[in-house]
Amino acid sequence: MKRVFVWAMVIVSLSSCIGRGGATSQSEGVRLSEREEYRYNKAVADIEAVEAMMKSCEPGKKVEAYIKLLEQVKSLRYDYNAEGMNSATVEHCNQLCQRIKSLQREALAFVEKNIISTGKVDIYSHKNLLLTEKSTTPLYLEAGEMLFIDHSSSEAITLRLNNADTQRTLRTYNSANVKDSIKIAYSGIYTIDLLPKAKCYSSLSVDVRPISTDRIYSRKGVQSETVKCKKGDWGAKAVTAIKMHNCFEEPRKLTLRGQLKAMFSGNAKAVVAVQVPAGATDILYSVRVATSEQGRATDGKFHNNLTHSYKKIKMLGLPLYEKEKTRGLFMRLLDDNRPIREEDAYCNMYVFRNANMAKQFQDGAKPASQLNYDVDFSTIGTQSCSGRIPTKGAKTIYLGFENERMRYVNYLWVEVVAVTPTTEYYTTKYSVQ
């Protein structure tokens, strides 16, 4: 009986020791609050997800999978509040932090091994793009990167690879199919030019083998700006633009009396001679007709307003005179600069290209109906208006005005701007965003 009791005490003693050992490794080793336990478990789940992604990213996997892996790795975080924790618990949480750092290093090395050494990242592409004129694609490339160009088109075209910083062409191809790789020697901005000889469809794919994981999904952008330059400058493009010359230093002010009143005093007709500068192809005019002699603050601003409107058009990407075919551009300029009309103020305006005809009109020797005036650009019964008159090589154009009304006196303010085509040169300036 005594032996049985001794063995029972030994078993209880051993059980007690084992129990105390287990309690020490758990209760004294890890004591997390409910909130901290949730944060800990979430971090563990994120780690396991990254490890699973690494296993799925086998050689030959698409680059997008590696990019997603990198994003997931960089988002791994674990923070904890050590307040109220014992030293063992703090150490336990620190081990998880160290595990995350170790996994991040491992994942970056994994990507470098599987992508940077053998893979490619797509940085630009278009498919079946209709090319009608030169197309330029700017890129920022790092020294040491491998650039892969794959281009095909329905017709043979010229493809050029340029270093925009040094303004030099590195490669030139004249073919419908181009497939080549180039190791980039210097970090900087590069451009790929496509110059079609005729309208054609183009498909271009540009890939890069990066030199670091940061460049796989984080690449510097390039912004472009069109700036004025000189003939012969790198990338200079000739553009037929216009220059505007103010024909009058100040508005020509005219007073036209009604036909009945003109019999006793004043005149119902007036002629304004416009001297056309050499090379001018058109004149643009503004005529304000009013029954009050009082001027307006807008008078005398026609030239400045036209210049301002033209600058706005150029800023919107339409600096091309020939693209608008003169009339379209001029009408757009004039639409922005039409004087305010008064409903009870109107007169006749005649365009004469012959000094003798203009004098006969002014002197009243013959009525306008018997004179040779330019019917296309003359206006009967016009109110305040703006318009365009082609010079047709004339050195002087005469504007004749007539007030046919019986009662009112008309007051006119006439402004004229001559337009001369000129060649300007523009280029594209690139900078890193």
Beta strands, then each sheet from edge to edge (+ up, - down):
strand 1: 121-131
strand 2: 135-141
strand 3: 146-163
strand 4: 168-183
strand 5: 188-196
strand 6: 200-209
strand 7: 222-229
strand 8: 237-246
strand 9: 252-256
strand 10: 269-275
strand 11: 282-290
strand 12: 347-352
strand 13: 379-382
strand 14: 385-390
strand 15: 396-402
strand 16: 410-432
sheet 1: 1+ 6- 3+ 4-
sheet 2: 1+ 6- 3+ 5- 2+
sheet 3: 7+ 16- 8+
sheet 4: 7+ 16- 9+
sheet 5: 7+ 16- 11+ 14-
sheet 6: 10+ 15- 12+ 13-
end
